[in-house]
């Protein structure tokens, strides 16, 4: 699965419009238009997933720099950052002593 980044989208873009625009050049598995939580408007970019690398390259070569709904779009392969595993830290550190002793009841 290859993930693509599409930037330069208008704020009123709909997923179906983007799907029609892109699907002419390759088969799309998923579309995620990134939206502002409070307004619901597009933040100007989206992510697509395609199964084949050949489809991804075809989409990039045909759509990068093209105009879509009045905006020039940027299409590129999304470079995902590896997720670092969280380090386990037990609750309370016995090496650190509290500043005041607790009262015994």
N, CA and C of each residue as an Amber inpcrd file, in Angstrom:
protein
   315
   0.8570000  -1.1750000   0.0000000   0.0000000   0.0000000   0.0000000
   0.9000000   1.2330000   0.0000000   0.6150000   2.1580000  -0.9030000
   1.3770000   3.3910000  -1.0100000   0.4830000   4.5570000  -0.6130000
   1.0100000   5.4290000   0.2460000   0.2530000   6.5880000   0.7220000
   0.7320000   7.8230000  -0.0270000  -0.2300000   8.5910000  -0.5460000
   0.0700000   9.8140000  -1.2860000  -0.4470000  11.0310000  -0.5320000
   0.2900000  12.1160000  -0.6420000  -0.0960000  13.4130000  -0.0840000
  -0.5440000  14.2860000  -1.2450000  -1.6970000  14.9300000  -1.0970000
  -2.1710000  15.8920000  -2.0900000  -2.3910000  17.2100000  -1.3720000
  -1.6490000  18.2360000  -1.7690000  -1.7520000  19.5530000  -1.1560000
  -2.2540000  20.5830000  -2.1440000  -2.6910000  21.7170000  -1.6220000
  -3.1820000  22.8020000  -2.4620000  -4.6580000  22.6850000  -2.7820000
  -5.4060000  21.9860000  -1.9530000  -6.8420000  21.8100000  -2.1910000
  -7.6230000  23.0060000  -1.6630000  -8.7760000  23.2550000  -2.2710000
  -9.6270000  24.3500000  -1.8100000 -10.3430000  23.9290000  -0.5280000
 -10.8230000  24.9050000   0.2280000 -11.4140000  24.6060000   1.5370000
 -12.7820000  23.9450000   1.4460000 -13.4250000  24.0010000   0.2850000
 -14.7550000  23.3920000   0.1490000 -14.7220000  22.1010000  -0.6680000
 -13.5920000  21.4190000  -0.6970000 -13.4390000  20.1880000  -1.4690000
 -14.2500000  19.0540000  -0.8340000 -14.8170000  18.2070000  -1.6570000
 -15.5360000  17.0180000  -1.2070000 -14.7550000  15.7710000  -1.6130000
 -14.8520000  14.7210000  -0.8120000 -14.1250000  13.4930000  -1.0790000
 -14.4590000  12.9180000  -2.4480000 -15.7390000  12.9720000  -2.8350000
 -16.1570000  12.3990000  -4.1150000 -15.5340000  13.1560000  -5.2870000
 -15.4540000  14.4780000  -5.1940000 -14.8280000  15.2690000  -6.2580000
 -13.3580000  14.8800000  -6.4170000 -12.6730000  14.7300000  -5.3000000
 -11.2670000  14.3500000  -5.3290000 -11.1010000  12.9310000  -5.8720000
 -11.9980000  12.0340000  -5.4940000 -11.9360000  10.6530000  -5.9690000
 -12.1000000  10.5860000  -7.4850000 -13.0260000  11.3430000  -8.0070000
 -13.2410000  11.3600000  -9.4590000 -12.0210000  11.9330000 -10.1700000
 -11.4580000  13.0010000  -9.6430000 -10.2830000  13.6470000 -10.2300000
  -9.0850000  12.7040000 -10.2820000  -8.8660000  11.9520000  -9.2070000
  -7.6760000  11.0990000  -9.1060000  -7.8810000   9.7330000  -9.7530000
  -9.0850000   9.1840000  -9.6640000  -9.3130000   7.8090000 -10.1150000
  -9.1560000   7.6300000 -11.6220000  -9.0950000   8.6920000 -12.3690000
  -8.8370000   8.5850000 -13.8020000  -7.4190000   8.0950000 -14.0780000
  -6.5340000   8.1900000 -13.0810000  -5.1240000   7.8690000 -13.2770000
  -4.6480000   6.6910000 -12.4410000  -5.5010000   6.1280000 -11.5780000
  -5.1190000   4.9820000 -10.7650000  -6.2340000   4.5940000  -9.8180000
  -6.1810000   3.3620000  -9.3540000  -7.2160000   2.8540000  -8.4610000
  -6.9310000   3.2730000  -7.0230000  -7.9090000   3.9190000  -6.3850000
  -7.7750000   4.4450000  -5.0260000  -8.4000000   3.4620000  -4.0470000
  -7.7250000   3.2370000  -2.9250000  -8.2800000   2.4050000  -1.8580000
  -8.9660000   3.2610000  -0.8010000  -8.2890000   4.3010000  -0.3040000
  -8.8750000   5.1680000   0.7190000  -8.5510000   6.6300000   0.4300000
  -9.4430000   7.5040000   0.8880000  -9.2380000   8.9520000   0.8000000
  -9.5070000   9.5410000   2.1750000  -8.6160000  10.4360000   2.6150000
  -8.8220000  11.1470000   3.8810000  -8.5290000  12.6220000   3.6510000
  -9.5810000  13.4210000   3.5320000  -9.4270000  14.8670000   3.4330000
  -9.3060000  15.3960000   4.8540000  -8.2490000  16.1200000   5.1430000
  -8.0100000  16.6330000   6.4840000  -8.8140000  17.9230000   6.6580000
  -9.6590000  17.9320000   7.6910000 -10.5700000  19.0580000   7.9180000
 -10.3520000  19.6760000   9.2880000 -10.7130000  20.9580000   9.4020000
 -10.6880000  21.6610000  10.6750000 -11.8420000  21.1250000  11.5180000
 -11.5730000  20.8030000  12.7660000 -12.6060000  20.2130000  13.6190000
 -13.7740000  21.1480000  13.8770000 -13.5030000  22.4140000  14.0690000
 -14.5780000  23.3350000  14.4420000 -15.4070000  23.7930000  13.2380000
 -14.7850000  24.0090000  12.0850000 -15.5170000  24.5260000  10.9370000
 -15.8860000  23.4600000   9.9110000 -15.1540000  22.3540000   9.8700000
 -15.4170000  21.3110000   8.8920000 -14.8380000  21.6050000   7.5170000
 -14.1120000  22.7210000   7.4030000 -13.5070000  23.0780000   6.1190000
 -12.1900000  22.3460000   5.9400000 -11.8720000  22.0560000   4.6940000
 -10.6280000  21.3700000   4.3690000  -9.4400000  22.2550000   4.7460000
  -8.4050000  21.6410000   5.3220000  -7.2020000  22.3850000   5.6920000
  -6.2700000  22.5820000   4.5070000  -6.6460000  22.0530000   3.3500000
  -5.8490000  22.2670000   2.1430000  -5.0740000  21.0510000   1.6800000
  -5.2400000  19.9250000   2.3750000  -4.5220000  18.7350000   1.9410000
  -5.3160000  17.4720000   2.2720000  -4.8980000  16.3800000   1.6260000
  -5.5580000  15.0940000   1.8220000  -4.5330000  13.9840000   1.6550000
  -4.9110000  12.7880000   2.0870000  -4.0760000  11.6090000   1.9250000
  -4.8640000  10.5520000   1.1820000  -4.1950000   9.8810000   0.2560000
  -4.7970000   8.7910000  -0.5080000  -3.9530000   7.5470000  -0.3180000
  -4.5830000   6.3980000  -0.3890000  -3.8450000   5.1520000  -0.3940000
  -4.1970000   4.3890000  -1.6610000  -3.1730000   3.8890000  -2.3380000
  -3.3420000   3.0670000  -3.5350000  -2.5710000   1.7690000  -3.3180000
  -3.0650000   0.6820000  -3.9310000  -2.4220000  -0.6190000  -3.7500000
  -1.1210000  -0.7430000  -4.5170000  -1.1070000  -0.2700000  -5.7550000
   0.0410000  -0.5000000  -6.6240000   0.9330000   0.7300000  -6.7090000
   2.2220000   0.5110000  -6.6590000   3.1860000   1.5990000  -6.8030000
   3.0990000   2.2130000  -8.1950000   2.7720000   1.4060000  -9.1910000
   2.6210000   1.9080000 -10.5600000   1.4770000   2.9150000 -10.6450000
   0.3740000   2.6370000  -9.9360000  -0.7520000   3.5890000  -9.8930000
  -0.3280000   4.8830000  -9.2070000   0.4260000   4.7500000  -8.1210000
   0.8930000   5.9350000  -7.3900000   1.7750000   6.7970000  -8.2850000
   2.6940000   6.1740000  -8.9820000   3.5770000   6.9270000  -9.8790000
   2.8060000   7.5690000 -11.0230000   1.7890000   6.8800000 -11.5340000
   0.9590000   7.4320000 -12.6090000   0.1680000   8.6470000 -12.1150000
  -0.3740000   8.5630000 -10.9090000  -1.1240000   9.6820000 -10.3260000
  -0.2020000  10.8840000 -10.1330000   0.9900000  10.6370000  -9.6160000
   1.9400000  11.7280000  -9.3810000   2.3490000  12.3890000 -10.6840000
   2.6990000  11.5830000 -11.6750000   3.1900000  12.1580000 -12.9290000
   2.1060000  12.9160000 -13.6860000   0.8550000  12.5030000 -13.5510000
  -0.2250000  13.1650000 -14.2830000  -0.8620000  14.3360000 -13.5460000
  -0.8410000  14.3330000 -12.2070000  -1.5840000  15.3530000 -11.4630000
  -0.7260000  16.3820000 -10.7350000   0.5350000  16.0960000 -10.4750000
   1.3810000  17.0500000  -9.7710000   1.5550000  18.3100000 -10.6120000
   1.1640000  19.4490000 -10.0650000   1.2590000  20.7220000 -10.7710000
   0.0360000  21.0680000 -11.6020000  -0.9610000  20.1960000 -11.6280000
  -2.1890000  20.4620000 -12.3830000  -3.1370000  21.3430000 -11.5720000
  -4.0860000  21.9520000 -12.2450000  -5.0820000  22.8040000 -11.5950000
  -6.3340000  21.9860000 -11.3110000  -6.8230000  22.0920000 -10.0820000
  -8.0450000  21.4020000  -9.6730000  -8.8950000  22.3730000  -8.8720000
 -10.0710000  22.6920000  -9.3990000 -11.0020000  23.6410000  -8.7700000
 -10.3310000  24.9810000  -8.4720000  -9.5100000  25.4470000  -9.4020000
  -8.8920000  26.7580000  -9.2840000  -7.5690000  26.7930000  -8.5420000
  -7.1130000  25.6690000  -7.9950000  -5.8570000  25.6240000  -7.2420000
  -4.8770000  24.6620000  -7.9060000  -3.6040000  25.0090000  -7.8620000
  -2.5640000  24.1090000  -8.3450000  -2.2570000  23.1120000  -7.2260000
  -2.3600000  21.8190000  -7.5570000  -2.1710000  20.7900000  -6.5330000
  -0.7690000  20.1990000  -6.5880000  -0.3090000  19.7730000  -5.4360000
   0.9660000  19.0730000  -5.2890000   0.6550000  17.6450000  -4.8970000
   1.2410000  16.6970000  -5.6170000   1.0200000  15.2840000  -5.3190000
   2.3810000  14.6260000  -5.1610000   2.5640000  13.9280000  -4.0400000
   3.8240000  13.2230000  -3.8150000   3.5940000  12.0440000  -2.8820000
   4.5470000  11.1350000  -2.8710000   4.4780000   9.9950000  -1.9680000
   4.7300000  10.4960000  -0.5580000   3.8990000  10.0570000   0.3610000
   3.9930000  10.4890000   1.7550000   5.1030000   9.7140000   2.4310000
   6.0760000  10.4390000   2.9260000   7.1810000   9.8270000   3.6720000
   6.7520000   9.7030000   5.1140000   6.3950000   8.4960000   5.5130000
   5.9290000   8.2800000   6.8790000   7.1000000   8.1680000   7.8320000
   6.9750000   8.8270000   8.9520000   7.9800000   8.7490000   9.9990000
   7.7260000   7.4850000  10.8110000   8.7640000   6.6970000  11.0850000
   8.5440000   5.5190000  11.9140000   8.1150000   5.9320000  13.3180000
   7.1640000   5.2140000  13.8420000   6.6490000   5.5220000  15.1730000
   7.5630000   4.8680000  16.2040000   8.1200000   5.6900000  17.0640000
   9.0150000   5.1780000  18.1050000   8.1840000   4.5590000  19.2180000
   8.5740000   3.3920000  19.6990000   7.8120000   2.7890000  20.7920000
   7.9510000   3.6190000  22.0610000   6.8720000   3.6770000  22.8110000
   6.8990000   4.4300000  24.0650000   7.7030000   3.6630000  25.0980000
   8.4730000   4.4000000  25.8560000   9.2610000   3.7830000  26.9150000
   8.3690000   3.5910000  28.1400000   8.5110000   2.4450000  28.7660000
   7.7360000   2.1560000  29.9540000   8.3220000   2.9040000  31.1440000
   7.4670000   3.6470000  31.8190000   7.8850000   4.3400000  33.0340000
   6.8740000   4.0030000  34.1170000   7.3190000   3.3020000  35.1360000
   6.3820000   2.9420000  36.2010000   5.9210000   4.1950000  36.9350000
   4.7240000   4.0980000  37.5210000   4.2020000   5.2240000  38.2920000
   5.0770000   5.4700000  39.5030000   5.3940000   6.7150000  39.7140000
   6.2170000   7.0680000  40.8690000   7.6360000   6.5630000  40.7060000
   8.5710000   7.3840000  40.9830000   9.9690000   7.0050000  40.8690000
  10.5300000   6.8460000  42.2800000  10.9130000   5.6300000  42.6730000
  11.3970000   5.4410000  44.0480000  12.7270000   6.1410000  44.3000000
  13.4480000   6.5040000  43.2360000  14.7330000   7.1840000  43.4290000
  14.5370000   8.6360000  43.8420000  13.3680000   9.1970000  43.5570000
  13.0930000  10.5920000  43.8960000  12.2870000  10.6190000  45.1960000
  12.8060000  11.2920000  46.1880000  12.1120000  11.3750000  47.4680000
  11.2620000  12.6380000  47.4840000  10.1320000  12.5480000  48.1150000
   9.2620000  13.7100000  48.2030000   9.8970000  14.7660000  49.1040000
   9.4700000  15.9900000  48.9380000  10.0470000  17.0930000  49.6990000
   9.5910000  17.0650000  51.1530000   8.3590000  16.6430000  51.3870000
   7.8490000  16.5800000  52.7530000   7.4540000  15.1410000  53.0570000
   7.7170000  14.7150000  54.2540000   7.2880000  13.3590000  54.5980000
   5.7630000  13.3270000  54.7710000   5.1820000  12.2140000  54.4410000
   3.7430000  12.0690000  54.6140000   3.4240000  11.7690000  56.0700000
   2.3110000  12.2880000  56.5190000   1.8800000  12.0460000  57.8880000
   1.3460000  10.6340000  58.0400000   1.7230000   9.9920000  59.1210000
   1.2270000   8.6470000  59.4180000  -0.0940000   8.7830000  60.1630000
  -1.0490000   8.0170000  59.8180000  -2.3540000   8.0710000  60.4920000
  -2.5390000   6.8950000  61.3820000
